[in-house]
Amino acid sequence: MRRLPDPITVSLLGFLSVPGYLFDSLEELKLFALFFLAAFWPILQLIPGLLTGAGSGSDGDRTDPAPRDWLETDDRGTSLRMVVAMLLIQFQPVLLVTGIGQMAGQLPVLARYRGSLPSPADHESEVDYRLPFEGTWTVINGSPDREYSHSWGLYAQRYAYDFVIADEDGRTTDGDRGPPDEFYCFGEPILAPADGTVVSVRNDYRDYHRTDGWLDPLQRSILGNNVIIEHAGGEYSVLAHLERGSVAVEPGERVDRGQRIARCGHSGNSTEPHLHFHVQDHPNFFLGAGFPVQFANVRTAHPDAESRSHERGYVHAGQRATPIGDETEPAEDG
């Protein structure tokens, strides 16, 4: 059965209303502005799960176990606050402009690829990407599959990942949802995923003190503190939500694969400390199309499956991912 168009893609039809506001003779086009409302649909979809107690971490109305079900990252109250915050934050002036910029930037992306965006079936990077951290982290969001995509309708973030550190019980902190520094991943080193040259950095945004679902109302960038690195073949990695003051590289600086570049934080559009990572085809965050990323020498594990080692492979939501070092056994192809 053919899937319906993604709501955010449908919302792009709203830009057809712009001439109606500029020229009286095209006033009828103003009706297309209603299509902008479709952009709210992904947020509203979370509400039924909250009413049934499924929470934002569940995957729709499925009855079979979903890959993220073992994670205990939020309760109903936290999830509800997150949905309310996501709706309210749309009217924060800086983020309102950001949202318009994100949507407008998708139009040239569609034109660039003539409507056929990069996919695992047609894109294989020549860059040797490693996981951008040490030790074992958990994929809380992201997959090359649409069902568990980080943000399928946002073309730059279609193949993005959110990484956290979770314990055996699926918790990301050993207490209540307290200050950011009580979370396992906060302050942990973040590494360059491949050789490249730093394009841009931000290092001065605050780490929001709340981790109970509310988003920072004073945020000036959804990425928060971030580093963008140019790699071979015109690919750019984006590492975001970094700890304030932790970025250790400068624009124009050459970095080596595995080099420490920052620490994990809680800046920008973040409900709890985590690392956001994706690769795109443009140095400007708003104008990029995301690429599916396979990581070299990675071990994946899940509570419901045996661990596997991959010479090169994707990671998926709900999995634990660990870089395989030289001191461990060779990876199996898979």
N, C-alpha and C positions, 0 to 999 in steps of 0.2 A: 504494500500500500504506500502510495507516495505521500511524503510528509507535507504538512502545510508550511507555507513560508514562515521563517522566523519572525516573531513580532517586531523585533528591532529593525529588521530589514523592511518590513511593511511600514514602519514609522518613517522611513526615509521619504516616502511619498509626500510627507508633510512639507517638504521643501518646494513642492510644486505650488504651494500657496504664496511663496515669497513674491512673485511678480504681481499677484493680486493686491498686495499691500503697497506696491510701488507705482502701479499704473491703474488709474480708474477704469480704463477700458477692459481690464482683466480681473475685475473685482470678483467674478464668479469663482476664480481659483482659490479664494480664501477658504472655501469649504475643505480643501485638501489639508488644512491645518489640523483637522480632526484626526488625521492619521498619526500625528505626534503622540496621541494618547496611547497608541499601541506600545510605546516604549515602556509604559508602566506595567504592562502585563506580566513580565517575569517576576516583578516584586509581588504583585497581587496573587500570583500562583502559589506563593508560600503560605497564604492565609489559611486555606483549607487544612493543610497539614498541622497548623498550630491549633485549630479548633478541634481536631481529632487527637491531639496530643503527640503527633508525629514529630513536630519540631522541624527546624530548618535543616537539620542534618539528615533527614530522611529523604527518600527519593520518590516523591509523588505518593500515589496510593497503592504501591506494590505490596503484595502479601508475602512474596519470597524475600529472603534476606538480601539486602543491598550491600555493596562492598564497604560502605562507610558506617554500617550499623554498629560496629564494635567500638566506634569512637564516641567518647562522652564529652563532647566539646561544648554542649549547651543544653539547657533545659527549656521548658516552654516559656518561662519568663524572659530568659535571655533572648530567645528566638523572637518573641513578640517585640521586645525593645529594638532588636535589630531591624525588623520590618518597618516599624514606626520611624526609626531613625533614617532608614533608606528613603522613605517617602518624604520626610521633612527636609532632608539634606538637599533634595532636588531644588529647593527654593533658596538655598544659601547662594548669595550673588556670585561668588567665585566659582562654585561648583555648577551653578546654572550655566555660566559661560563655558565651563569645562564640558558639560554634557552636550551643549550645542556644538562645541568644537569636535567632540568625539563623533557625533552623528554626521556632521558636515564632512569630516575627514574620510568617512566611509565611501562617499560618492566617488572621489578620485581613485580609491582602491578598487571599487567595482569596475571603473573604466579601465584601469591599468590591467586588470586581469580579464576584462570582457565578461564579467559575471562568473567566471570559473576560478574560484579562489584556491590557493595551495591546499593540498590534502596529502595524507600519507600515501595515497596511491600514485601521486605524480611528483612528490618532492622528496629528494634524498640529499641531505646536506653533505658537503665535503668537509665540513668543520668537525673536528674531533671534540665534541662536548663532553664534559664530565659533570657529575652532580656538583652544584655550587656550594658544597658544605662538607664538613668532616663528620664521620660517624653515621648513625642511623636516624633518619628523619621520616616523617609520615606525610603522604600526599593527602591533604585534606580536601583539596579541590583540583580537578584537572585530569584530562585524559585525551588521547587522540580521537576517542569515540564521542559522537555528539551527545549521547545520553548523559555522560558525566563530564562534559566539557566545562571548563572554568566559566566561560562566557561565550557561547556559540555565536550569538548575534553581534558581538563586538569583534570585528575582524582582526584587530591587533591581538586581542586576548583569547582568540578561539582555542589556541593550543597552550595557553598559559597554565602554570601550576602554582598552587599555594602549598608551602611546606611548613610543617610544625614538628616538634618533638613530642611524642606521646609515649606514655609508659604502657606496661602490660595490660592495664585496665582501660586503656584508651583515653586517659586523661592527659591534658597538656600542662597541668599544674598539680602539685600535691596538696593544695588546700582549696579554699573557696576562690572565686574569681576576684583576686585582690590586685595589687599593683602589678604593672608589667614585669618588673624584675623577679616576680615569683613564678613566672612561666619558664618552662624548661629551655625553650629556644632563645629567650631574650638574652642578648649580649653574646651569643655564640658567633664564632667567626664565619664570615661569608667569603667565598672564594671566586676568583675569575673562572668561568666555565670553560674558557678556551683562550688561546693566545689572541691578542688584539690590541687596539688602541682606544683609550677612553675618549668618548665623544662629549659627554656632559655629566655633571654631578650636582646633587643638592645635598646639603649637609646640615641645614640650620632649622629644619622643622621640628617641632616638639614631638615627643612621644606622649600620646594621650594617656592620662592617668586612669581612665576607666576601661574595664575589660568585660563589662557585663552586658554587652550588646549595643550600647550607645556608640555612635560615631562622633568623632571630634567635630563640634560645630564650627570651630575656628580654623579648620584645615584650609590650606591654600593650594593644595595639590593632592589629587587622589593617590598619586604615587608616594607622597611623602618624600623622605630622603631616599635618593636613588642614584644608581650608576648605570649609564648606558655605554656599552662597549661595542666597537666595530670589529667584526671578524672577517675572515676571508670570504670572498664571494658575495659581498654586499649584505651580510647578515649582521644584525644588531641584537645583542642580548640586553634585556632590561631587568634589573634587580632592584626591587622596591620595598618600601616600609622599613628602611634601615634605621638603626639607632642614631639619634642625634649626636653629631660630633664624632661619629665612628668612621666616616669615610676617609680612607687613607690614600686615595689616588686623586690625580688632577686631570682635567681635560688635556688631551694631547699626549698623556703618559702612556708608554708601552707597558702592557701587563702580560705576564706569563700564565699559562694554564695552571690552576691550583694556587695562585698567589692570593694572599689575604687582601681583600679590598675594603671590607667594612665589617660591621656586626649586625646581627638581626635585631630589629626594633619593632616599634608600634606606632609609626608615624603615618600620616595620611589617612586614607579611607580604610581603616583597619578596626575590626571588632576585638581582636586579641593579637598578641605578638605572633608574627609569622613572616616568612619570606615569600614574596611574589616574584616569579621568574617566567619570562617568556622570550622568544626570539622573533624578530620581525624583519621586514625588508627595507626599512627606512629609519634614518636617525631620529626623525620626529615622531614622538609617541602617537600623535593624533593622525598621522598619515601612513601608518604601517599596516601591512598585512602579516598576520602571524604565520609562522612556519611550525609544522610538527617537528618535535625534537626527540631524537633517539640519543640516549646517553651511553657512553662507552664504559665497559667494565663496571657493571652495576649488579648488585644482588637485590632481588625483590622478595618480599615475604608478606603473608597475610595470615591472620589467625585461622582461617578456614582452608588454607592451602599450604603445600610445602614450599620452602624457599627455593628460588631458582637463581642461577648466575647467568648473566648475559654478556657476551662480548660487545654487543651493541643492541639496545632495545628501548622500548617505551616504558614509562611507568604510568600507573593508573590510580585513580582515586581509591583510597582505602588501603593502599599498599604501603609497606615500609620499604624504604630504599636506602641502600648502603653502597658507597663507592668501594670497589675492590682494589686494595692496594697491592703493590709489588710483593709484599710479604705473604700474601695469601695465595691459595691455589689458583691456577689459570681459570678464566671464565669459560663456560660452555657457550657455544653459539646457540642463540635461541631467542 
